[in-house]
Amino acid sequence: MRRLKRSGFADLPLHGGRAPAWLVKRMIKLANCIVTIIVDEYGRDVFLSRLADPYWFQALGCVLGYDWHSSGLTTVLTGVLKSAIEPSEFGLAVCGGKGKVSRNVPFEISSTGEELSLSTGKIEELKYASRMSAKIDNSVLQDGYQLYHHAFFLAEDGEWAVIQQGMNVGNRTARRYHWISGNVKSFVVEPHAAIVSERKSNCVLNMTARESEGCRRASVDLIRENPRKLARDLCLLRRTKQRILDEWMIKDGEFPRSKFLSMPLRINWRAVKRAYEFQPRNYEELLSIKGIGPATVRGLALVSEIIFGEEPSWRDPVKYSFAYGGKDGVPFPVDRKAMDESISILRQAIEEAHLSIDEKIRSLKRLREILPSSFRL
């Protein structure tokens, strides 16, 4: 029997293989019915906001017939929704997916945007949102999880949501990132609706944290100067690295900072030169430049902290867990009020959907199994 983890994060193990065809076919049918009711009754904006709620997203996958704790739920469920949602019918579209399919997002946004009669300017905004959300979670938030799945949801009014997932090959776990356009005031300052993970790391380079504002400004200042100066600063750190890093060690048994302030092996100096010529006004403009990736972000943060004293945040931004407990309150009880609010829309959609009695019973039973035994629908 598993014990409750103090961190409160549920396991999201990496599972191999494929969902069986019979299950996927059934999931698509159910998803079409459920999405129809939600969009008709509540509107597209509510549907997008529900997708940005990790608990509701997980519950939807369970209702459709998938295992609640599998990393595969993310990829299978977004694929199912992509098949179930016809843009001309719903005024919604799902772009991208797992692996190579994620690279098609810009083209899919263009084609579906035209189908939904979006302006050229709005289509370019959506492409930018897709590109920046992926760059943030791959480069600006350096938590050890490499993205392998990117799904972009868009509506005919231009609102959007992103669900993407990264893999940590070392510990064989996944981490899921949720975005919703209404929450994004800035792509570089705590933009996520939620981040779901099994583990909360002791140290993550988190350049999206509010505490990293000074480091972000210093990074922009560094890139606006002649690239030769940045190269000299990095060379200085390489020559004196051990002495300087020893002085910045965290005391009292905490992880040594040197493990995380590792020197990037390579920096894309062509991209640095392009950034210098562009003269970005802020950190978001800097990140939007092609070629500015994890190594450059890390190198700039390193120089900003050690030479100029502008420390970035090392706080892991995981802020939500879908560890809602079992039907008997195992591994732990749940917040019933929050659960009731999250489940009510999904329950109503099932009850009103054009499904057979048997299909409704099966779906409601799946929904019931998510809840503690003392909490009834």
KEKE-3310 file (N, C-alpha, C; in steps of 0.2 Angstrom, whole numbers, plus 5000, padded with zeros to 4 digits):
npx = (5004:5003:5010:5005:5012:5022:5023:5011:5009:5003:5007:5013:5016:5027:5019:5021:5016:5000:4984:4970:4961:4947:4944:4948:4939:4927:4929:4930:4917:4910:4916:4913:4899:4899:4906:4898:4886:4892:4897:4886:4878:4886:4896:4910:4921:4920:4922:4935:4941:4939:4947:4959:4959:4967:4962:4949:4951:4958:4948:4939:4946:4945:4931:4929:4935:4949:4964:4967:4979:4989:5002:4999:4986:4986:4991:4982:4969:4969:4971:4960:4950:4954:4950:4936:4931:4924:4929:4920:4908:4908:4915:4927:4944:4957:4974:4990:4999:5006:5024:5031:5019:5017:5024:5017:5008:5009:5005:4992:4985:4984:4976:4964:4961:4958:4947:4938:4936:4945:4955:4970:4979:4975:4977:4991:4994:4989:4998:5010:5007:5007:5020:5027:5023:5027:5041:5043:5041:5051:5063:5064:5058:5067:5066:5069:5061:5058:5049:5037:5025:5012:4998:4986:4973:4960:4948:4934:4932:4945:4951:4961:4969:4982:4989:5002:5015:5029:5044:5054:5067:5076:5070:5059:5046:5032:5027:5014:5008:4997:4989:4979:4972:4965:4972:4984:4994:5006:5019:5030:5030:5025:5014:5006:4991:4991:5002:5006:5013:5022:5033:5041:5054:5069:5076:5074:5078:5069:5064:5052:5046:5040:5050:5061:5062:5072:5083:5079:5078:5092:5097:5092:5098:5111:5111:5109:5121:5137:5141:5153:5157:5148:5153:5166:5163:5157:5169:5177:5170:5171:5185:5186:5177:5175:5179:5171:5158:5158:5157:5144:5137:5123:5119:5117:5113:5105:5103:5118:5121:5129:5126:5116:5119:5126:5138:5133:5136:5136:5133:5122:5129:5127:5113:5113:5120:5111:5101:5107:5108:5095:5090:5081:5067:5062:5061:5053:5053:5066:5066:5058:5066:5073:5082:5086:5088:5088:5102:5107:5098:5101:5115:5114:5107:5116:5127:5120:5117:5129:5139:5133:5124:5110:5099:5091:5075:5074:5063:5052:5039:5027:5010:4998:4990:4983:4980:4968:4964:4957:4942:4939:4945:4959:4974:4972:4960:4949:4947:4931:4922:4928:4930:4916:4912:4921:4916:4903:4899:4903:4896:4883:4884:4885:4873:4864:4868:4867:4866:4865:4856:4864:4877:4877:4876:4888:4897:4894:4896:4910:4914:4909:4918:4929:4928:4928:4921:4911:4906:4893:4886)
npy = (4994:5011:5025:5041:5055:5068:5080:5080:5076:5067:5052:5051:5041:5036:5028:5015:5010:5009:5016:5005:5002:5000:5007:5020:5023:5023:5033:5044:5046:5048:5059:5069:5070:5075:5087:5094:5097:5104:5116:5121:5123:5131:5138:5142:5148:5143:5130:5130:5135:5125:5115:5120:5117:5106:5095:5094:5091:5079:5071:5071:5063:5051:5048:5046:5034:5031:5027:5035:5039:5038:5044:5044:5048:5061:5063:5054:5059:5072:5069:5062:5072:5081:5073:5072:5085:5095:5109:5117:5114:5116:5128:5128:5122:5109:5109:5101:5090:5074:5072:5072:5077:5089:5098:5103:5113:5127:5127:5121:5130:5141:5135:5131:5143:5151:5144:5146:5160:5169:5184:5189:5195:5190:5176:5176:5181:5170:5160:5165:5164:5150:5147:5154:5148:5135:5138:5144:5134:5125:5131:5143:5139:5129:5114:5100:5093:5088:5094:5084:5084:5094:5103:5114:5123:5132:5145:5152:5165:5169:5166:5155:5139:5130:5114:5105:5093:5087:5076:5067:5059:5053:5050:5044:5050:5061:5078:5090:5104:5118:5130:5146:5158:5169:5170:5174:5187:5191:5183:5179:5181:5171:5163:5152:5142:5131:5118:5101:5088:5074:5075:5088:5098:5102:5113:5123:5131:5145:5156:5163:5166:5179:5183:5183:5195:5205:5198:5195:5208:5211:5201:5206:5218:5213:5207:5217:5223:5224:5208:5203:5207:5199:5187:5188:5189:5176:5168:5173:5167:5154:5152:5155:5148:5137:5143:5154:5148:5140:5150:5153:5143:5134:5133:5123:5110:5111:5108:5110:5125:5125:5114:5117:5129:5127:5128:5132:5122:5125:5140:5149:5159:5166:5168:5176:5187:5191:5195:5206:5215:5217:5223:5220:5226:5221:5206:5196:5200:5197:5183:5179:5179:5170:5155:5159:5149:5136:5136:5149:5156:5151:5154:5168:5170:5165:5174:5186:5183:5180:5189:5201:5201:5199:5188:5174:5165:5150:5142:5128:5129:5121:5120:5114:5099:5084:5074:5068:5058:5042:5031:5027:5037:5036:5038:5049:5061:5072:5089:5093:5103:5110:5099:5096:5108:5107:5095:5096:5102:5093:5081:5085:5087:5074:5068:5075:5072:5064:5049:5031:5023:5014:5018:5030:5026:5019:5029:5039:5030:5029:5042:5042:5034:5041:5049:5050:5037:5042:5053:5057:5057)
npz = (5000:4996:5003:5009:5000:5006:4998:4991:4978:4964:4956:4940:4930:4916:4903:4891:4874:4865:4865:4864:4848:4849:4861:4858:4848:4855:4864:4856:4852:4864:4868:4858:4861:4874:4873:4864:4872:4882:4875:4870:4881:4890:4883:4872:4879:4892:4890:4886:4898:4907:4901:4905:4918:4928:4936:4931:4917:4919:4924:4914:4905:4912:4912:4899:4898:4901:4910:4925:4931:4922:4911:4898:4896:4894:4880:4873:4876:4871:4858:4855:4857:4847:4836:4838:4838:4827:4818:4810:4816:4830:4831:4836:4837:4837:4838:4833:4844:4848:4848:4832:4826:4833:4827:4817:4821:4818:4804:4805:4813:4804:4794:4800:4806:4795:4791:4802:4800:4805:4807:4798:4806:4819:4817:4816:4829:4837:4832:4837:4851:4853:4849:4859:4871:4871:4870:4882:4892:4888:4888:4896:4908:4917:4921:4920:4912:4896:4882:4873:4868:4862:4862:4855:4858:4850:4848:4839:4842:4845:4857:4867:4872:4879:4881:4886:4887:4896:4897:4909:4907:4915:4928:4923:4923:4920:4916:4916:4907:4909:4900:4898:4888:4894:4906:4904:4906:4904:4895:4901:4915:4927:4919:4918:4919:4927:4933:4932:4941:4947:4955:4966:4963:4971:4967:4953:4938:4936:4927:4925:4936:4948:4957:4949:4942:4942:4937:4924:4919:4919:4911:4899:4898:4897:4884:4876:4875:4867:4860:4863:4875:4884:4880:4886:4899:4902:4899:4910:4921:4918:4920:4934:4940:4950:4962:4963:4963:4974:4984:4983:4988:4994:5011:5027:5024:5012:4994:4985:4976:4965:4958:4950:4945:4933:4920:4904:4890:4876:4868:4857:4847:4836:4837:4848:4843:4833:4842:4849:4838:4836:4847:4859:4869:4880:4891:4885:4872:4869:4871:4860:4849:4836:4840:4852:4866:4878:4883:4881:4889:4901:4902:4902:4914:4923:4922:4926:4939:4946:4943:4943:4953:4952:4956:4950:4951:4960:4962:4961:4950:4951:4954:4956:4959:4953:4961:4968:4976:4981:4980:4993:5000:4999:4991:5000:5007:4998:4992:4994:4990:4980:4971:4968:4961:4950:4944:4941:4929:4920:4924:4921:4907:4903:4907:4899:4887:4870:4872:4874:4887:4893:4890:4896:4910:4911:4909:4920:4930:4929:4932:4945:4952:4953:4964:4982:4993:5001:4995:4985:4968)
capx = (5000:5007:5009:5004:5018:5021:5022:5005:5009:5001:5011:5011:5021:5027:5017:5022:5011:4995:4977:4967:4957:4940:4943:4948:4933:4922:4931:4928:4910:4908:4919:4909:4893:4900:4908:4892:4882:4896:4898:4879:4875:4890:4900:4917:4926:4920:4925:4943:4944:4939:4953:4965:4959:4970:4957:4943:4954:4959:4941:4936:4949:4943:4925:4929:4938:4956:4967:4967:4986:4994:5004:4996:4980:4986:4991:4976:4963:4970:4970:4953:4947:4955:4945:4929:4929:4924:4929:4914:4902:4909:4918:4933:4949:4963:4980:4996:4998:5012:5030:5031:5013:5017:5027:5012:5004:5008:5001:4985:4982:4983:4971:4958:4960:4954:4940:4934:4936:4949:4959:4977:4983:4973:4980:4998:4994:4989:5005:5015:5005:5009:5027:5030:5021:5032:5048:5044:5041:5057:5069:5063:5057:5072:5064:5072:5056:5058:5042:5036:5018:5010:4991:4984:4965:4958:4940:4933:4933:4952:4953:4965:4972:4987:4990:5008:5018:5036:5046:5060:5070:5080:5066:5053:5039:5030:5025:5010:5008:4991:4989:4973:4973:4963:4976:4991:4995:5013:5021:5036:5029:5020:5009:5003:4985:4993:5007:5005:5019:5023:5038:5042:5061:5072:5079:5073:5079:5062:5064:5045:5044:5040:5056:5066:5062:5079:5087:5076:5080:5099:5098:5090:5104:5117:5111:5109:5128:5141:5141:5160:5157:5145:5158:5172:5160:5157:5176:5179:5166:5174:5191:5185:5170:5174:5180:5165:5152:5159:5155:5137:5134:5118:5121:5112:5110:5102:5107:5123:5119:5133:5123:5111:5122:5131:5139:5130:5142:5136:5128:5121:5132:5123:5107:5115:5122:5104:5097:5110:5106:5088:5090:5075:5065:5061:5063:5048:5055:5072:5064:5054:5071:5074:5089:5088:5086:5090:5109:5107:5094:5105:5121:5112:5105:5122:5131:5116:5117:5136:5143:5129:5120:5103:5097:5084:5071:5075:5057:5048:5032:5022:5006:4992:4990:4977:4980:4962:4962:4953:4935:4939:4949:4966:4979:4971:4954:4949:4943:4925:4919:4932:4928:4909:4912:4924:4913:4896:4898:4904:4890:4877:4885:4884:4866:4860:4871:4863:4869:4861:4856:4870:4883:4877:4877:4895:4901:4893:4900:4917:4914:4908:4924:4935:4926:4928:4914:4906:4904:4889:4884)
capy = (5000:5017:5030:5048:5059:5075:5085:5079:5076:5061:5049:5052:5037:5035:5021:5014:5006:5013:5014:5000:5006:5000:5012:5027:5025:5025:5039:5050:5046:5051:5066:5073:5071:5079:5094:5097:5099:5110:5122:5123:5126:5135:5142:5139:5150:5139:5123:5131:5136:5118:5111:5123:5115:5099:5090:5092:5087:5072:5068:5070:5057:5045:5047:5043:5027:5030:5027:5042:5041:5037:5050:5043:5051:5068:5062:5051:5063:5078:5066:5061:5079:5083:5069:5073:5092:5098:5117:5121:5112:5119:5135:5126:5117:5107:5108:5098:5083:5071:5071:5076:5081:5095:5103:5105:5118:5133:5126:5119:5136:5144:5132:5131:5150:5153:5140:5150:5167:5174:5189:5187:5197:5186:5170:5177:5181:5163:5156:5167:5161:5143:5146:5156:5144:5130:5140:5145:5127:5121:5135:5148:5135:5123:5109:5094:5089:5090:5094:5080:5085:5101:5103:5121:5124:5139:5146:5157:5172:5171:5164:5149:5136:5125:5108:5102:5088:5085:5070:5067:5052:5050:5047:5041:5053:5066:5084:5093:5112:5120:5138:5148:5165:5174:5171:5176:5194:5191:5176:5178:5181:5166:5163:5145:5141:5125:5113:5095:5084:5069:5077:5095:5098:5107:5118:5123:5138:5147:5163:5165:5169:5186:5185:5183:5201:5208:5194:5196:5214:5211:5197:5210:5223:5210:5205:5223:5226:5220:5201:5201:5208:5193:5181:5189:5187:5169:5166:5174:5163:5147:5152:5156:5145:5133:5147:5158:5144:5138:5155:5154:5136:5135:5130:5120:5104:5111:5106:5115:5129:5123:5109:5121:5135:5124:5132:5129:5119:5129:5146:5150:5166:5169:5171:5182:5193:5194:5199:5212:5219:5218:5227:5219:5231:5217:5199:5193:5201:5193:5176:5178:5179:5163:5153:5160:5143:5135:5137:5156:5158:5149:5158:5175:5170:5164:5180:5191:5182:5179:5195:5207:5200:5198:5181:5171:5161:5142:5139:5124:5132:5116:5124:5110:5092:5081:5069:5069:5053:5036:5031:5027:5042:5033:5039:5055:5064:5077:5095:5091:5108:5111:5093:5097:5113:5104:5089:5098:5103:5086:5077:5088:5085:5066:5066:5077:5070:5059:5043:5026:5022:5010:5022:5035:5023:5018:5036:5041:5026:5031:5048:5041:5030:5046:5052:5046:5033:5046:5059:5054:5061)
capz = (5000:4995:5008:5006:5000:5009:4993:4988:4970:4962:4951:4933:4927:4909:4901:4884:4870:4862:4867:4859:4843:4851:4866:4855:4844:4860:4867:4852:4852:4870:4868:4854:4864:4880:4871:4861:4878:4886:4871:4869:4887:4894:4878:4871:4884:4898:4888:4886:4905:4910:4899:4909:4925:4927:4938:4926:4911:4921:4925:4907:4902:4916:4910:4892:4898:4901:4917:4928:4933:4916:4907:4891:4896:4890:4873:4870:4877:4866:4851:4854:4856:4840:4831:4840:4838:4820:4818:4807:4820:4836:4832:4840:4834:4841:4833:4836:4847:4851:4844:4825:4825:4836:4823:4812:4824:4814:4798:4807:4815:4798:4790:4804:4807:4789:4791:4807:4797:4809:4803:4797:4812:4824:4816:4818:4837:4839:4831:4842:4858:4852:4849:4865:4877:4870:4872:4890:4895:4886:4889:4902:4914:4916:4926:4918:4907:4889:4879:4868:4866:4862:4859:4855:4857:4848:4847:4833:4845:4846:4863:4866:4878:4878:4885:4883:4892:4895:4899:4912:4905:4921:4933:4920:4924:4915:4919:4911:4908:4906:4898:4896:4886:4899:4912:4902:4906:4901:4894:4905:4922:4930:4914:4918:4923:4931:4931:4936:4941:4952:4960:4966:4963:4976:4963:4946:4935:4935:4925:4924:4943:4949:4960:4944:4938:4942:4933:4918:4916:4918:4905:4893:4897:4894:4877:4872:4874:4862:4862:4865:4883:4886:4880:4891:4906:4902:4900:4917:4925:4917:4923:4941:4941:4956:4968:4964:4964:4981:4988:4982:4990:4999:5018:5031:5021:5006:4988:4982:4971:4960:4954:4946:4941:4929:4914:4898:4886:4870:4867:4850:4847:4830:4840:4852:4838:4831:4848:4849:4832:4836:4853:4862:4874:4886:4891:4880:4865:4869:4870:4854:4844:4834:4842:4859:4869:4885:4885:4881:4895:4907:4902:4904:4921:4927:4922:4929:4946:4949:4942:4944:4959:4951:4957:4947:4956:4959:4965:4956:4950:4951:4958:4956:4959:4951:4966:4971:4981:4979:4982:5000:5003:4999:4997:5005:5005:4993:4993:4991:4987:4973:4967:4966:4956:4944:4941:4940:4922:4916:4925:4917:4900:4902:4908:4894:4880:4866:4873:4876:4894:4895:4889:4902:4916:4912:4910:4927:4935:4929:4936:4952:4954:4955:4970:4989:4993:5005:4991:4980:4963)
cpx = (5004:5005:5008:5010:5017:5020:5015:5004:5008:5006:5008:5016:5021:5025:5018:5016:5006:4988:4974:4962:4949:4939:4943:4942:4927:4923:4929:4921:4907:4910:4915:4902:4894:4902:4902:4888:4886:4896:4891:4876:4879:4894:4907:4922:4926:4923:4933:4945:4943:4945:4959:4965:4961:4965:4952:4946:4955:4953:4938:4939:4947:4936:4925:4932:4945:4958:4969:4975:4991:4996:5001:4989:4980:4986:4985:4970:4964:4969:4963:4949:4948:4951:4938:4926:4930:4924:4922:4908:4902:4912:4925:4938:4954:4968:4986:4994:5005:5018:5030:5025:5013:5020:5023:5007:5003:5004:4993:4982:4980:4977:4964:4956:4956:4947:4936:4934:4939:4953:4966:4981:4981:4977:4988:4999:4994:4995:5010:5013:5008:5016:5030:5028:5026:5039:5049:5045:5047:5063:5069:5062:5061:5071:5066:5067:5056:5052:5042:5029:5015:5003:4989:4977:4964:4950:4940:4933:4940:4955:4957:4967:4977:4988:4996:5011:5025:5038:5053:5063:5073:5075:5059:5046:5038:5027:5020:5009:5001:4991:4981:4974:4971:4967:4983:4991:5002:5016:5027:5036:5023:5014:5004:4996:4987:4998:5007:5011:5019:5028:5039:5050:5063:5074:5078:5074:5072:5062:5057:5043:5044:5047:5062:5066:5068:5083:5085:5078:5088:5101:5097:5096:5110:5117:5111:5116:5131:5142:5148:5161:5154:5150:5164:5169:5160:5164:5178:5176:5170:5181:5191:5179:5170:5175:5173:5159:5152:5156:5148:5134:5128:5120:5115:5109:5106:5106:5112:5120:5123:5130:5118:5113:5127:5132:5137:5136:5142:5131:5128:5123:5129:5117:5108:5117:5115:5100:5100:5108:5099:5086:5083:5073:5064:5062:5059:5051:5062:5071:5061:5059:5073:5082:5090:5084:5088:5097:5110:5104:5098:5111:5119:5111:5111:5126:5127:5117:5124:5140:5139:5124:5112:5101:5091:5081:5073:5069:5054:5041:5026:5017:4999:4993:4983:4976:4974:4959:4957:4946:4934:4944:4957:4968:4977:4964:4955:4946:4936:4921:4922:4930:4921:4909:4915:4920:4906:4894:4898:4898:4884:4878:4883:4877:4862:4863:4866:4866:4864:4861:4862:4876:4883:4878:4885:4899:4900:4896:4907:4918:4914:4915:4930:4934:4927:4921:4909:4903:4900:4887:4876)
cpy = (5006:5022:5037:5052:5066:5080:5085:5079:5069:5058:5050:5048:5037:5028:5021:5011:5011:5011:5010:5004:5006:5005:5019:5028:5027:5031:5045:5051:5050:5058:5071:5075:5076:5086:5097:5100:5105:5116:5125:5127:5131:5140:5139:5141:5146:5132:5124:5132:5129:5114:5114:5121:5107:5094:5089:5089:5080:5068:5066:5064:5051:5043:5044:5036:5026:5030:5034:5044:5040:5044:5050:5046:5058:5067:5059:5055:5069:5075:5065:5067:5082:5080:5071:5080:5094:5106:5120:5119:5116:5126:5134:5122:5115:5106:5105:5092:5081:5071:5075:5080:5088:5101:5106:5111:5124:5133:5125:5126:5140:5142:5133:5139:5153:5150:5144:5157:5171:5178:5186:5189:5192:5179:5170:5177:5174:5159:5158:5164:5154:5142:5148:5151:5138:5132:5142:5139:5123:5125:5140:5145:5129:5118:5102:5090:5092:5089:5088:5080:5092:5102:5111:5121:5131:5139:5152:5164:5174:5168:5157:5146:5131:5120:5105:5098:5087:5079:5070:5060:5049:5047:5044:5044:5059:5072:5088:5100:5114:5128:5140:5156:5170:5175:5174:5184:5196:5184:5174:5179:5177:5166:5157:5146:5136:5121:5107:5091:5079:5072:5085:5095:5104:5113:5118:5130:5140:5155:5166:5168:5176:5188:5185:5190:5204:5204:5194:5202:5214:5207:5202:5215:5220:5209:5211:5226:5222:5213:5199:5202:5202:5187:5182:5187:5180:5166:5167:5169:5156:5147:5152:5152:5141:5138:5151:5154:5142:5143:5156:5147:5138:5131:5126:5114:5104:5109:5112:5118:5127:5118:5112:5126:5132:5128:5129:5128:5124:5135:5147:5158:5169:5172:5177:5188:5196:5198:5205:5217:5221:5223:5226:5224:5227:5210:5195:5194:5197:5186:5174:5178:5172:5161:5154:5154:5142:5137:5145:5159:5157:5153:5165:5176:5169:5171:5186:5190:5183:5186:5201:5207:5200:5191:5179:5167:5153:5138:5135:5127:5127:5119:5120:5103:5089:5074:5070:5063:5047:5036:5030:5032:5040:5035:5045:5057:5070:5084:5094:5097:5110:5105:5094:5102:5110:5099:5091:5098:5097:5082:5079:5086:5078:5065:5069:5075:5064:5053:5038:5026:5019:5014:5028:5032:5022:5024:5039:5037:5027:5037:5047:5038:5035:5049:5047:5043:5037:5052:5056:5059:5063)
cpz = (5000:5001:5005:5006:5003:5004:4991:4981:4968:4957:4944:4929:4919:4907:4893:4880:4868:4865:4862:4854:4846:4856:4863:4852:4849:4863:4863:4852:4858:4870:4864:4857:4870:4878:4868:4867:4881:4882:4870:4875:4890:4889:4878:4876:4890:4896:4889:4893:4908:4908:4903:4916:4925:4930:4934:4920:4913:4922:4919:4904:4905:4913:4903:4892:4899:4909:4919:4929:4928:4913:4900:4891:4892:4883:4870:4870:4872:4859:4850:4853:4849:4835:4832:4839:4830:4820:4816:4812:4827:4837:4836:4836:4839:4836:4837:4839:4849:4846:4837:4824:4828:4832:4818:4814:4820:4808:4800:4809:4809:4795:4794:4806:4801:4789:4796:4805:4802:4804:4803:4803:4818:4823:4818:4826:4840:4838:4836:4849:4858:4853:4856:4871:4877:4872:4879:4893:4894:4888:4895:4909:4913:4922:4925:4914:4900:4885:4873:4865:4867:4858:4860:4853:4855:4847:4842:4836:4846:4852:4862:4872:4875:4883:4882:4889:4890:4899:4903:4911:4911:4926:4930:4922:4919:4919:4914:4913:4905:4906:4896:4894:4891:4905:4910:4901:4903:4900:4898:4912:4924:4925:4915:4922:4928:4929:4935:4936:4947:4958:4960:4967:4968:4973:4955:4944:4933:4933:4924:4931:4944:4953:4955:4940:4937:4937:4926:4915:4915:4912:4898:4892:4895:4887:4873:4871:4869:4864:4865:4873:4886:4886:4885:4898:4907:4903:4907:4921:4924:4920:4931:4944:4948:4962:4969:4966:4972:4986:4988:4984:4995:5006:5021:5027:5015:5000:4987:4976:4964:4955:4949:4942:4936:4922:4908:4893:4879:4871:4859:4849:4841:4833:4844:4848:4835:4836:4849:4844:4833:4842:4857:4868:4881:4886:4886:4873:4864:4867:4863:4848:4842:4837:4849:4863:4876:4887:4886:4887:4901:4908:4905:4912:4925:4928:4927:4937:4949:4949:4944:4950:4958:4951:4954:4953:4955:4962:4959:4956:4950:4956:4959:4955:4957:4956:4970:4976:4978:4982:4989:5003:5003:4992:5002:5003:5000:4995:4990:4987:4980:4968:4964:4960:4950:4940:4939:4932:4918:4918:4921:4910:4899:4902:4902:4887:4877:4866:4875:4884:4897:4895:4895:4908:4917:4913:4917:4932:4935:4933:4943:4956:4956:4962:4976:4989:4997:5001:4985:4975:4964)
residu = (MET:ARG:ARG:LEU:LYS:ARG:SER:GLY:PHE:ALA:ASP:LEU:PRO:LEU:HIS:GLY:GLY:ARG:ALA:PRO:ALA:TRP:LEU:VAL:LYS:ARG:MET:ILE:LYS:LEU:ALA:ASN:CYS:ILE:VAL:THR:ILE:ILE:VAL:ASP:GLU:TYR:GLY:ARG:ASP:VAL:PHE:LEU:SER:ARG:LEU:ALA:ASP:PRO:TYR:TRP:PHE:GLN:ALA:LEU:GLY:CYS:VAL:LEU:GLY:TYR:ASP:TRP:HIS:SER:SER:GLY:LEU:THR:THR:VAL:LEU:THR:GLY:VAL:LEU:LYS:SER:ALA:ILE:GLU:PRO:SER:GLU:PHE:GLY:LEU:ALA:VAL:CYS:GLY:GLY:LYS:GLY:LYS:VAL:SER:ARG:ASN:VAL:PRO:PHE:GLU:ILE:SER:SER:THR:GLY:GLU:GLU:LEU:SER:LEU:SER:THR:GLY:LYS:ILE:GLU:GLU:LEU:LYS:TYR:ALA:SER:ARG:MET:SER:ALA:LYS:ILE:ASP:ASN:SER:VAL:LEU:GLN:ASP:GLY:TYR:GLN:LEU:TYR:HIS:HIS:ALA:PHE:PHE:LEU:ALA:GLU:ASP:GLY:GLU:TRP:ALA:VAL:ILE:GLN:GLN:GLY:MET:ASN:VAL:GLY:ASN:ARG:THR:ALA:ARG:ARG:TYR:HIS:TRP:ILE:SER:GLY:ASN:VAL:LYS:SER:PHE:VAL:VAL:GLU:PRO:HIS:ALA:ALA:ILE:VAL:SER:GLU:ARG:LYS:SER:ASN:CYS:VAL:LEU:ASN:MET:THR:ALA:ARG:GLU:SER:GLU:GLY:CYS:ARG:ARG:ALA:SER:VAL:ASP:LEU:ILE:ARG:GLU:ASN:PRO:ARG:LYS:LEU:ALA:ARG:ASP:LEU:CYS:LEU:LEU:ARG:ARG:THR:LYS:GLN:ARG:ILE:LEU:ASP:GLU:TRP:MET:ILE:LYS:ASP:GLY:GLU:PHE:PRO:ARG:SER:LYS:PHE:LEU:SER:MET:PRO:LEU:ARG:ILE:ASN:TRP:ARG:ALA:VAL:LYS:ARG:ALA:TYR:GLU:PHE:GLN:PRO:ARG:ASN:TYR:GLU:GLU:LEU:LEU:SER:ILE:LYS:GLY:ILE:GLY:PRO:ALA:THR:VAL:ARG:GLY:LEU:ALA:LEU:VAL:SER:GLU:ILE:ILE:PHE:GLY:GLU:GLU:PRO:SER:TRP:ARG:ASP:PRO:VAL:LYS:TYR:SER:PHE:ALA:TYR:GLY:GLY:LYS:ASP:GLY:VAL:PRO:PHE:PRO:VAL:ASP:ARG:LYS:ALA:MET:ASP:GLU:SER:ILE:SER:ILE:LEU:ARG:GLN:ALA:ILE:GLU:GLU:ALA:HIS:LEU:SER:ILE:ASP:GLU:LYS:ILE:ARG:SER:LEU:LYS:ARG:LEU:ARG:GLU:ILE:LEU:PRO:SER:SER:PHE:ARG:LEU)
# end
